[in-house]
């Protein structure tokens, strides 16, 4: 049976994994709300992708921008079925926890944790109006406490905190039928990384979580369809 088309919001989707995911979901027949902070880039990316793709200007660190995006989505679409929190970054490779610049740590937490939290809070009323609604937080295998190493302490800590938020929300929203998962793209050759696998492969790892059956539970952490250790 062919599943119904979904309305999907992806943050940070003008390039890299977010854009590749937008292309994959649009090809599958979903309505994709492609968002990022640069309005010109958002419009250009949405125009380039075949399918039902709509540009949304959204600066995840700006509460006013997030609220405006939510209002526009409500006016134009009335609901959301899927929210993919893809914005993230600030890789602090040379740092070590014992000597880390705490200003860098705070900035990393703002981008990788608080921005996703902010977007979730603003978009949740729209998800409550959706069908088989779900939230997918793009995490990292570096967020696994089991696998965590000395490198990138701010990045790893921020993504581990995002995983904790994922679990908390999953428990809270389970009774409403809204599932919440964390998804890792794996080491992927984006503009922010030095090497890695092709971007479409990283995006496909996220898409697998977006496409999980509604009866597959909530509060999971996956990469390439395989559960990762917390």
FENZI-V793600 format. One line per field, one symbol per residue. ss: DSSP state (H for helix, E for strand, - for the rest). Layout:
# FENZI-V793600
ss: ???
This chain:
# FENZI-V793600
ss: ------EEEE-----HHHHHHHHHHHH---EEEEEE--HHHHHHHHHH----EEEEE-----HHHHHHHHHHHHHH-----EEEE-----------HHH--HHHHHHHHHHHHHHHHHHHHHHHHHH------EEEEEE-HHH---------HHHHHHHHHHHHHHHHHHHHHHHH--EEEEEE---E--------E-HHHHHHHHHHHH----------EEE--EE---
